[in-house]
Amino acid sequence: MADFELMHFQEGHLLSATALSEAIGWPHRQSDWKMLLAFSTGVVAKRNGQVAGTALRSDFGPDLASIHMVIASPDARGRGLGRALMTSLLGATDRNIRLVSTRSGRPLYEKLGFQDVARLVQHQGTLTAAPEAIGAQDAQPRDLDSIRRLESQSYGGDRSALIEWLAENGELAVMRSRSDVTGFAGCRRFGRGYVIGPVVAQDVQDTKTLIAHHLKGLVGQFVRLDIVRNVDLTPWLADAGLFMTNQSPVMERGTIPAAPDRMAVFSQGLG
Ligand SMILES: CC(C)(COP(=O)(O)OP(=O)(O)OC[C@H]1O[C@@H](n2cnc3c(N)ncnc32)[C@H](O)[C@@H]1OP(=O)(O)O)[C@@H](O)C(=O)NCCC(=O)NCCS
């Protein structure tokens, strides 16, 4: 019989959840967890009275959800806790699910029917120099409808609430053709510094211009960026001090019509 019990993830679990993710070397601050929980349904596993596991599911419209922050405490692994967390979140929805796997998560996700659809290439470091940025502009309130539309189309689900959060709590830059918004990039505080994403753009040149627009204010800061489209920005980012540190498979379960069509994700967890 299992020696843990599952319960609904509530605000009161945030401190323990932060300690759990810190213990396995993840950068999330308590405020990052709080933001994720605001967009999620979550479950925690308690063992010996302590939070020993977490998992969150964020629903983006009626068809698609993301599962993330799946953690079992190192001393509680291999006893079915990870599977129980996943099964609990999967069982409560008919949505197709997208997630980013780690090496230790892959066996579990494969057993649960997830398949590789793309690859996330993580870059990070202390920004040493900002590439030249000509052509992008700070987004204006009137751009928000276009940004919501571009974000939701490129993700494959309704991301309006996430864009509203970013407009209030971060920065948004846009590319325009005449008066139309053709691409955008977000930037916000996260973990050890800042994250740039999502980036939705028509081509590689626009992607660089949007990223560079945010980088110009971040020299000396720790910056992270997770590229998902099959474009090689690694040498260009390395010149600025942002090195490739990891690659992770994006996995999906269900009948998702297409892989995500975006240059960089909002975050590893939220896609
Ligand atoms: C991923 C993680 C949550 C799994 O937690 P766990 O409690 O050890 O998982 P479980 O005990 O439920 O095992 C899950 C399944 O994977 C299988 N498994 C685990 N490692 C395996 C391996 N190396 N090869 C084959 N199967 C493996 C187990 O046998 C089990 O299968 P079963 O349910 O059919 O018996 C845990 O390893 C973890 O916290 N990793 C660090 C955080 C992370 O990377 N999270 C995932 C990314 S979001």
The ligand as a Tripos MOL2 file, in Angstrom:
@<TRIPOS>MOLECULE
LIG
   48    50     1     0     0
SMALL
NO_CHARGES

@<TRIPOS>ATOM
      1 C1         10.0490   12.0000  -12.5360 C.3       1 LIG1
      2 C2          9.7630   11.6970  -11.0750 C.3       1 LIG1
      3 C3          8.6860   12.6540  -10.5830 C.3       1 LIG1
      4 C4          9.2920   10.2510  -10.9600 C.3       1 LIG1
      5 O1          8.9100   10.0490   -9.6060 O.3       1 LIG1
      6 P1          8.8360    8.6080   -8.9060 P.3       1 LIG1
      7 O2          7.9780    8.7460   -7.7140 O.co2     1 LIG1
      8 O3         10.1860    8.0380   -8.6990 O.co2     1 LIG1
      9 O4          8.0830    7.7550  -10.0390 O.3       1 LIG1
     10 P2          7.3630    6.3650   -9.8520 P.3       1 LIG1
     11 O5          7.9080    5.6440   -8.6660 O.co2     1 LIG1
     12 O6          5.8900    6.5940   -9.8840 O.co2     1 LIG1
     13 O7          7.8270    5.5980  -11.1690 O.3       1 LIG1
     14 C5          7.3170    5.9680  -12.4180 C.3       1 LIG1
     15 C6          7.4780    4.8490  -13.4380 C.3       1 LIG1
     16 O8          8.6860    5.0530  -14.1690 O.3       1 LIG1
     17 C7          9.4510    3.8480  -14.1600 C.3       1 LIG1
     18 N1         10.8650    4.2050  -14.2130 N.ar      1 LIG1
     19 C8         11.5260    5.0850  -13.4570 C.ar      1 LIG1
     20 N2         12.8150    5.1370  -13.8390 N.ar      1 LIG1
     21 C9         12.9340    4.2640  -14.8550 C.ar      1 LIG1
     22 C10        14.0140    3.8750  -15.6890 C.ar      1 LIG1
     23 N3         15.2380    4.4010  -15.5390 N.pl3     1 LIG1
     24 N4         13.7820    2.9830  -16.6680 N.ar      1 LIG1
     25 C11        12.5580    2.4330  -16.8320 C.ar      1 LIG1
     26 N5         11.4930    2.7610  -16.0790 N.ar      1 LIG1
     27 C12        11.6980    3.6650  -15.1000 C.ar      1 LIG1
     28 C13         9.0790    3.1660  -12.8850 C.3       1 LIG1
     29 O9          9.3490    1.8060  -12.9330 O.3       1 LIG1
     30 C14         7.5930    3.4540  -12.8260 C.3       1 LIG1
     31 O10         6.8750    2.5920  -13.6750 O.3       1 LIG1
     32 P3          5.5100    1.8970  -13.1880 P.3       1 LIG1
     33 O11         4.6410    3.0060  -12.6370 O.co2     1 LIG1
     34 O12         4.9320    1.2820  -14.4130 O.co2     1 LIG1
     35 O13         5.9150    0.9200  -12.1310 O.co2     1 LIG1
     36 C15        11.0580   11.8510  -10.2190 C.3       1 LIG1
     37 O14        12.0870   11.0520  -10.7630 O.3       1 LIG1
     38 C16        11.5550   13.2680  -10.0820 C.2       1 LIG1
     39 O15        11.0990   14.0310   -9.2240 O.2       1 LIG1
     40 N6         12.5310   13.6900  -10.9290 N.am      1 LIG1
     41 C17        13.1110   15.0310  -10.8280 C.3       1 LIG1
     42 C18        12.1410   16.0750  -11.2990 C.3       1 LIG1
     43 C19        11.7910   15.8650  -12.7520 C.2       1 LIG1
     44 O16        12.6560   15.7140  -13.5920 O.2       1 LIG1
     45 N7         10.4760   15.8560  -13.0530 N.am      1 LIG1
     46 C20         9.9330   15.5820  -14.3590 C.3       1 LIG1
     47 C21         9.8860   16.7660  -15.2330 C.3       1 LIG1
     48 S1          8.5000   17.8400  -15.1220 S.3       1 LIG1
@<TRIPOS>BOND
     1     1     2 1
     2     2     3 1
     3     2     4 1
     4     2    36 1
     5     4     5 1
     6     5     6 1
     7     6     7 2
     8     6     8 1
     9     6     9 1
    10     9    10 1
    11    10    11 2
    12    10    12 1
    13    10    13 1
    14    13    14 1
    15    14    15 1
    16    15    16 1
    17    15    30 1
    18    16    17 1
    19    17    18 1
    20    17    28 1
    21    18    19 ar
    22    18    27 ar
    23    19    20 ar
    24    20    21 ar
    25    21    22 ar
    26    21    27 ar
    27    22    23 1
    28    22    24 ar
    29    24    25 ar
    30    25    26 ar
    31    26    27 ar
    32    28    29 1
    33    28    30 1
    34    30    31 1
    35    31    32 1
    36    32    33 2
    37    32    34 1
    38    32    35 1
    39    36    37 1
    40    36    38 1
    41    38    39 2
    42    38    40 1
    43    40    41 1
    44    41    42 1
    45    42    43 1
    46    43    44 2
    47    43    45 1
    48    45    46 1
    49    46    47 1
    50    47    48 1
@<TRIPOS>SUBSTRUCTURE
     1 LIG1         1 GROUP 0 **** ****
